[in-house]
Amino acid sequence: MTFWIIIAAIGFLLILSAFLSGSETALTAASRARLHAKAKNGNKRAKIFEKLVKDKEKLIGTLLLGNNLVNILASSLATSVLIALFGDSGVVYATLLMTMAVVIFAEVLPKTWAIKQPDEFSLAVSPFIRPLVALLSPVTIAVKLIVNFILKIFSIENNGPSLAAHKEIRDTIDLLHSEGEVVKKDKDMLGGLLDLKELDVGDIMVHRTKMLALNIEQNAEELIKQILQSPYTRMPLYEGENDNIIGVVHVKDVLRTLIKAKGDIKKIDIKKIAVKPWFIPETTQLQAQLSAFLKAKSHFALVVDEYGEVQGLITLEDILEEIVGDISDEHDELIEGINKQSDGTYAIDGSLPVRDINRALDWDLPEDEATTIAGLVIHEAKTIPDEGQQFTFYNFRFKILQKTANRITKLAVCPIRK
């Protein structure tokens, strides 16, 4: 009779071990976002799950502690039974038998089940795990203190997870993209949203060398002609020096004034039509500038450096394009900045931002070292290269095709296949 009671106890302990193993896998693999949504909708089990995973270290410690206690007890009982049946050789039989039983029925089987349905499994076990966590909490805390003490002896810091939430989201998006579950367009859009906190306006502004500004000292007829022929709706006006911006004129304001003047250009004073320019530091965070644009109901700002000199301009559209990609209309001019050559290389405009190139070609060139592709080459070469020079870094080959003064205007770039 005692023999069968022990066998039944071993079976029960293996079931309990399977329950704890499966719970550990499910509770760590379950989607916190999906279960949070269920909790908001009133699901009681989802609310219990949220409370459990708030202190994940205590939860995992409890499950590991319980699982080890159960497995050791089951192994001890099996050893005692088999020793009684086979003598000293029963230890060998018990080791082999319990190893197979624990691996198959208490580890692989429940964990495979749990990983296939982590959300459902977590909801099912959460009400039973919660009292277990409370019961073993004193032991778990004691174990944690001992572990922290040992880590401290060896000068190992235990500060918890260091992975920022947005970094974890970005890595998840990249993983899903590599597995084909997220298309490139959606990956770029989600990445653009995350980038708003990491980028400054100086990273995406239209540089002053490409900025269209109009000289207020021109005659009104020529000035209005340039305004109406421009592909832009807002243009900065300068007086004297190019960076002496005195106002910003809107095409609609010019048209309204023309109508009021009944087409008489001589009656129009562009300086009176222009609005006061908005200057912002180039270190302004993109997310902050987006909020500022929306709050001020404005679309246009001029970017200045620490000395107050104009470095470029930024618009609301520029920031939105960081999220959704290029926004073009029938008045936009298509500028060919990337051309694929017959030999597989790409002829690229040196002023193109690295981020735009990565998006367009699905490359992974570093975006932290320099804003433009030409700047990246100069940064890595540690010098201003000459035409014809070639460099290899980041698994890409770069060749300088054109150079104007100290500016690299065109490069040939080719990824090196591994």
C-alpha positions as CSV (number, residue, x, y, z in Angstrom):
1,M,0.0,0.0,0.0
2,T,2.8,2.4,0.9
3,F,4.5,1.7,-2.4
4,W,1.5,2.8,-4.4
5,I,1.0,5.9,-2.3
6,I,4.6,6.9,-3.0
7,I,4.1,6.2,-6.7
8,A,1.0,8.4,-6.7
9,A,2.9,11.1,-4.8
10,I,5.6,11.1,-7.5
11,G,3.0,11.4,-10.2
12,F,1.4,14.3,-8.4
13,L,4.7,16.0,-8.0
14,L,5.5,15.6,-11.7
15,I,2.2,17.2,-12.6
16,L,2.9,20.0,-10.2
17,S,6.3,20.5,-11.7
18,A,4.8,20.6,-15.2
19,F,2.3,23.2,-14.0
20,L,5.1,25.4,-12.5
21,S,7.4,25.0,-15.6
22,G,4.5,25.9,-18.0
23,S,3.5,28.8,-15.8
24,E,7.1,30.2,-15.9
25,T,7.2,30.1,-19.7
26,A,3.7,31.4,-20.2
27,L,3.9,34.3,-17.7
28,T,7.2,35.5,-19.2
29,A,6.2,35.0,-22.9
30,A,2.6,36.4,-22.7
31,S,1.9,39.7,-24.3
32,R,1.6,42.3,-21.6
33,A,-0.1,44.7,-24.1
34,R,-2.9,42.3,-25.0
35,L,-3.5,41.3,-21.4
36,H,-3.5,44.9,-20.3
37,A,-6.3,45.6,-22.8
38,K,-8.2,42.6,-21.4
39,A,-7.6,44.0,-17.9
40,K,-9.0,47.4,-18.9
41,N,-12.1,45.6,-20.2
42,G,-12.7,44.1,-16.8
43,N,-11.1,40.6,-17.1
44,K,-10.3,39.6,-13.5
45,R,-7.6,37.0,-14.5
46,A,-5.8,39.6,-16.6
47,K,-5.8,42.0,-13.6
48,I,-4.2,39.2,-11.5
49,F,-1.6,38.7,-14.3
50,E,-0.7,42.4,-14.3
51,K,-0.1,42.3,-10.5
52,L,2.1,39.3,-10.8
53,V,4.4,40.6,-13.6
54,K,4.9,43.9,-11.9
55,D,7.5,42.2,-9.7
56,K,8.8,39.8,-12.3
57,E,11.9,39.0,-10.2
58,K,9.8,37.8,-7.3
59,L,7.5,35.8,-9.7
60,I,10.4,34.0,-11.4
61,G,12.1,33.3,-8.1
62,T,8.9,31.8,-6.7
63,L,8.4,29.5,-9.7
64,L,12.0,28.4,-9.8
65,L,12.0,27.7,-6.0
66,G,8.8,25.8,-6.2
67,N,9.8,23.8,-9.2
68,N,13.1,22.8,-7.7
69,L,11.5,21.8,-4.4
70,V,9.0,19.6,-6.3
71,N,11.6,18.0,-8.6
72,I,14.0,17.2,-5.7
73,L,11.2,15.7,-3.6
74,A,10.0,13.6,-6.5
75,S,13.5,12.4,-7.2
76,S,14.1,11.6,-3.5
77,L,10.9,9.5,-3.3
78,A,11.7,7.7,-6.6
79,T,15.2,6.9,-5.3
80,S,13.9,5.5,-2.0
81,V,11.4,3.2,-3.8
82,L,13.9,1.9,-6.4
83,I,16.6,1.3,-3.7
84,A,14.1,-0.8,-1.8
85,L,13.4,-2.8,-5.0
86,F,16.9,-3.1,-6.5
87,G,19.3,-2.2,-3.7
88,D,22.2,0.2,-4.4
89,S,21.7,0.0,-8.2
90,G,18.3,1.6,-7.6
91,V,20.1,5.0,-7.5
92,V,21.2,4.6,-11.1
93,Y,17.7,3.5,-12.2
94,A,16.1,6.4,-10.3
95,T,18.4,8.9,-11.9
96,L,17.7,7.7,-15.4
97,L,14.0,7.3,-14.9
98,M,13.4,10.7,-13.2
99,T,15.6,12.5,-15.6
100,M,13.5,11.2,-18.5
101,A,10.2,11.8,-16.7
102,V,11.2,15.4,-15.6
103,V,12.6,16.4,-19.0
104,I,9.7,15.0,-21.1
105,F,6.6,15.5,-18.8
106,A,7.7,18.3,-16.5
107,E,9.8,20.5,-18.8
108,V,9.5,20.1,-22.6
109,L,5.8,19.1,-22.8
110,P,4.4,21.9,-20.6
111,K,6.7,24.6,-21.9
112,T,6.0,23.7,-25.5
113,W,2.2,24.0,-24.7
114,A,2.7,27.3,-22.9
115,I,4.8,28.9,-25.6
116,K,2.2,28.1,-28.2
117,Q,-0.6,29.7,-26.2
118,P,1.1,32.0,-23.7
119,D,-1.8,34.5,-23.2
120,E,-4.5,31.8,-22.6
121,F,-2.1,29.7,-20.4
122,S,-1.2,32.8,-18.3
123,L,-4.9,33.7,-17.7
124,A,-5.6,30.1,-16.7
125,V,-2.7,29.8,-14.1
126,S,-2.5,33.3,-12.7
127,P,-5.2,32.8,-10.0
128,F,-3.3,29.7,-8.7
129,I,0.2,31.3,-8.9
130,R,-0.8,34.4,-7.0
131,P,-1.2,32.6,-3.6
132,L,1.9,30.6,-4.2
133,V,3.9,33.8,-4.7
134,A,2.5,35.1,-1.4
135,L,3.3,31.8,0.4
136,L,6.9,31.6,-0.8
137,S,7.5,35.3,-0.6
138,P,9.6,35.2,2.6
139,V,11.9,32.5,1.2
140,T,12.1,34.2,-2.1
141,I,13.2,37.5,-0.5
142,A,15.8,35.7,1.6
143,V,17.2,34.0,-1.5
144,K,17.3,37.4,-3.3
145,L,19.2,39.0,-0.4
146,I,21.8,36.1,-0.5
147,V,22.2,36.4,-4.3
148,N,22.6,40.2,-4.1
149,F,25.2,39.8,-1.3
150,I,27.2,37.3,-3.4
151,L,27.1,39.5,-6.4
152,K,28.2,42.5,-4.3
153,I,31.2,40.4,-3.1
154,F,32.3,40.0,-6.7
155,S,31.5,43.7,-7.6
156,I,28.7,42.7,-10.0
157,E,26.0,45.3,-10.1
158,N,22.4,44.2,-10.0
159,N,20.4,47.2,-11.2
160,G,17.7,45.3,-13.2
161,P,17.0,45.6,-16.9
162,S,18.8,48.4,-18.6
163,L,17.0,48.1,-22.0
164,A,14.8,51.2,-22.5
165,A,11.2,50.6,-23.5
166,H,11.6,52.4,-26.9
167,K,14.8,50.4,-27.7
168,E,12.9,47.2,-26.9
169,I,10.1,48.2,-29.2
170,R,12.5,49.1,-32.0
171,D,14.3,45.7,-31.7
172,T,10.9,43.9,-31.7
173,I,9.9,45.8,-34.9
174,D,13.2,44.9,-36.5
175,L,12.8,41.3,-35.5
176,L,9.3,41.1,-36.9
177,H,10.4,42.8,-40.1
178,S,13.2,40.2,-40.6
179,E,10.6,37.5,-40.1
180,G,8.3,39.0,-42.7
181,E,5.5,39.9,-40.3
182,V,6.0,43.7,-40.6
183,V,6.5,45.2,-44.1
184,K,9.2,47.8,-44.6
185,K,6.9,50.7,-45.0
186,D,5.3,50.0,-41.6
187,K,8.7,49.4,-40.0
188,D,10.0,52.8,-41.3
189,M,6.9,54.5,-40.0
190,L,7.1,53.0,-36.5
191,G,10.8,53.7,-36.4
192,G,10.2,57.3,-37.4
193,L,7.8,57.7,-34.5
194,L,10.5,56.4,-32.1
195,D,13.1,58.6,-33.7
196,L,11.3,61.8,-32.8
197,K,12.7,61.6,-29.3
198,E,16.2,60.9,-30.5
199,L,16.6,63.5,-33.3
200,D,17.1,67.2,-33.2
201,V,15.9,69.7,-35.8
202,G,19.5,70.0,-37.0
203,D,19.4,66.4,-38.1
204,I,16.6,66.9,-40.7
205,M,16.5,70.6,-41.5
206,V,17.0,71.9,-45.0
207,H,20.6,73.2,-44.9
208,R,21.2,76.8,-45.8
209,T,23.1,75.8,-48.9
210,K,19.8,74.4,-50.2
211,M,17.5,76.9,-48.7
212,L,15.6,79.2,-51.1
213,A,15.6,82.7,-49.8
214,L,14.6,85.9,-51.6
215,N,16.3,89.3,-51.6
216,I,13.8,91.9,-50.4
217,E,15.9,94.6,-52.2
218,Q,14.8,93.3,-55.6
219,N,12.0,95.2,-57.4
220,A,8.5,94.1,-56.5
221,E,7.7,92.7,-59.9
222,E,10.7,90.4,-60.0
223,L,10.2,89.4,-56.3
224,I,6.5,88.5,-56.9
225,K,7.4,86.5,-60.0
226,Q,10.0,84.4,-58.0
227,I,7.4,83.8,-55.2
228,L,4.7,82.6,-57.6
229,Q,7.1,80.4,-59.6
230,S,8.6,78.8,-56.5
231,P,7.4,75.2,-55.6
232,Y,7.1,76.3,-52.0
233,T,4.3,78.1,-50.2
234,R,6.5,79.9,-47.7
235,M,9.8,81.6,-48.4
236,P,12.2,83.5,-46.1
237,L,13.2,87.0,-47.1
238,Y,16.6,88.4,-46.5
239,E,18.1,92.0,-46.6
240,G,21.7,92.5,-47.4
241,E,23.4,89.3,-46.3
242,N,21.9,85.9,-47.1
243,D,21.5,85.0,-43.4
244,N,19.9,88.3,-42.4
245,I,16.4,86.9,-42.5
246,I,13.8,89.7,-41.9
247,G,10.6,87.9,-42.6
248,V,8.7,85.0,-44.2
249,V,6.2,85.5,-47.0
250,H,3.3,83.1,-47.8
251,V,2.1,82.7,-51.4
252,K,-1.5,83.1,-50.3
253,D,-0.8,86.4,-48.7
254,V,0.8,87.6,-51.9
255,L,-2.2,86.5,-54.0
256,R,-4.7,88.1,-51.6
257,T,-2.7,91.4,-51.8
258,L,-2.6,91.2,-55.6
259,I,-6.4,90.8,-55.7
260,K,-6.9,93.8,-53.4
261,A,-4.5,95.9,-55.5
262,K,-6.3,94.7,-58.7
263,G,-3.1,93.4,-60.1
264,D,-1.1,96.6,-59.6
265,I,2.3,95.4,-58.4
266,K,3.5,98.9,-57.7
267,K,1.0,99.1,-54.8
268,I,2.4,96.0,-53.1
269,D,5.0,96.1,-50.4
270,I,6.3,92.6,-49.8
271,K,7.9,93.6,-46.5
272,K,4.5,94.5,-45.1
273,I,3.0,91.2,-46.2
274,A,5.8,89.1,-44.6
275,V,5.4,87.8,-41.1
276,K,8.0,87.8,-38.4
277,P,10.4,84.8,-38.7
278,W,10.4,82.2,-36.0
279,F,14.0,81.2,-35.0
280,I,14.7,78.0,-33.1
281,P,17.9,76.4,-31.9
282,E,19.3,73.5,-33.9
283,T,19.4,71.4,-30.8
284,T,15.6,71.4,-30.4
285,Q,14.2,67.9,-30.1
286,L,11.9,66.9,-33.0
287,Q,9.1,65.8,-30.8
288,A,9.2,69.1,-28.9
289,Q,9.2,71.1,-32.2
290,L,6.3,69.1,-33.5
291,S,4.3,70.0,-30.4
292,A,5.4,73.6,-30.8
293,F,4.3,73.7,-34.4
294,L,0.9,72.3,-33.5
295,K,0.5,74.7,-30.5
296,A,1.5,77.8,-32.5
297,K,-0.5,76.6,-35.6
298,S,2.6,77.3,-37.6
299,H,4.4,75.3,-40.3
300,F,7.7,77.0,-40.7
301,A,10.8,77.9,-38.6
302,L,14.4,78.9,-39.2
303,V,17.1,77.0,-37.5
304,V,20.1,78.8,-35.8
305,D,23.2,77.7,-34.2
306,E,24.6,78.7,-30.8
307,Y,25.9,81.9,-32.2
308,G,22.5,82.9,-33.7
309,E,23.6,82.3,-37.3
310,V,21.0,80.7,-39.6
311,Q,21.9,77.1,-40.4
312,G,18.7,76.1,-42.3
313,L,15.0,75.8,-42.1
314,I,12.4,73.2,-41.0
315,T,8.8,72.8,-41.7
316,L,6.0,70.7,-40.2
317,E,6.0,68.6,-43.4
318,D,9.7,67.8,-42.8
319,I,8.9,66.3,-39.4
320,L,5.8,64.4,-40.6
321,E,8.0,62.9,-43.4
322,E,10.2,61.4,-40.8
323,I,7.2,59.3,-39.8
324,V,5.3,58.6,-43.1
325,G,8.1,59.1,-45.6
326,D,8.2,61.6,-48.5
327,I,5.1,63.7,-49.0
328,S,4.9,64.9,-52.6
329,D,2.3,66.8,-54.5
330,E,1.9,68.0,-58.1
331,H,4.1,71.0,-57.5
332,D,7.0,69.2,-55.9
333,E,10.2,68.8,-57.9
334,L,11.5,65.3,-58.1
335,I,15.2,65.4,-57.3
336,E,17.1,62.3,-58.3
337,G,19.5,61.8,-55.4
338,I,20.0,58.0,-55.8
339,N,20.7,56.3,-59.1
340,K,21.4,52.6,-59.5
341,Q,24.2,51.9,-61.9
342,S,24.5,48.9,-64.3
343,D,27.3,47.5,-62.1
344,G,25.1,47.3,-59.1
345,T,26.5,50.4,-57.3
346,Y,24.5,53.5,-56.4
347,A,25.4,57.0,-57.4
348,I,24.3,59.1,-54.4
349,D,24.2,62.8,-53.9
350,G,26.6,63.6,-51.1
351,S,24.1,65.9,-49.3
352,L,21.5,63.2,-48.9
353,P,20.8,62.3,-45.2
354,V,22.0,58.8,-44.1
355,R,18.6,58.1,-42.7
356,D,16.8,58.8,-46.0
357,I,19.3,56.5,-47.8
358,N,18.7,53.7,-45.2
359,R,15.0,54.0,-45.7
360,A,15.1,54.1,-49.5
361,L,17.6,51.2,-49.9
362,D,16.9,49.3,-46.7
363,W,20.6,49.7,-45.6
364,D,21.9,49.9,-42.1
365,L,24.6,52.6,-42.3
366,P,25.2,54.3,-38.9
367,E,23.0,57.4,-38.4
368,D,24.7,58.7,-35.3
369,E,28.1,59.6,-36.7
370,A,27.0,62.1,-39.4
371,T,23.8,63.6,-40.9
372,T,24.7,63.2,-44.6
373,I,26.4,60.4,-46.5
374,A,29.3,62.8,-47.4
375,G,29.7,63.6,-43.7
376,L,29.8,59.9,-42.9
377,V,32.7,59.3,-45.4
378,I,34.6,62.3,-44.0
379,H,34.1,61.2,-40.5
380,E,35.4,57.7,-41.2
381,A,38.2,58.8,-43.5
382,K,39.4,61.4,-41.0
383,T,40.1,63.7,-43.9
384,I,38.5,65.4,-46.9
385,P,39.1,62.8,-49.7
386,D,39.8,63.6,-53.3
387,E,37.9,62.5,-56.4
388,G,38.6,58.8,-57.2
389,Q,39.5,57.8,-53.7
390,Q,37.9,54.7,-52.3
391,F,37.1,53.5,-48.8
392,T,35.6,50.5,-47.2
393,F,33.8,50.5,-43.9
394,Y,30.5,49.2,-42.4
395,N,30.5,46.5,-45.1
396,F,30.1,49.1,-47.8
397,R,32.5,50.4,-50.5
398,F,32.6,54.2,-51.1
399,K,34.1,55.9,-54.1
400,I,34.3,59.7,-54.5
401,L,32.8,60.6,-57.9
402,Q,32.6,64.4,-57.7
403,K,33.9,67.1,-55.4
404,T,33.4,70.9,-55.3
405,A,35.9,72.8,-53.2
406,N,35.8,70.9,-49.9
407,R,32.3,69.4,-50.4
408,I,31.7,65.9,-51.7
409,T,28.9,66.2,-54.1
410,K,28.5,62.7,-55.4
411,L,29.6,59.2,-54.3
412,A,29.4,55.6,-55.6
413,V,28.3,53.3,-52.8
414,C,28.1,49.5,-53.0
415,P,27.2,47.0,-50.3
416,I,29.8,44.3,-49.9
417,R,28.2,40.9,-49.9
418,K,29.4,38.6,-47.2
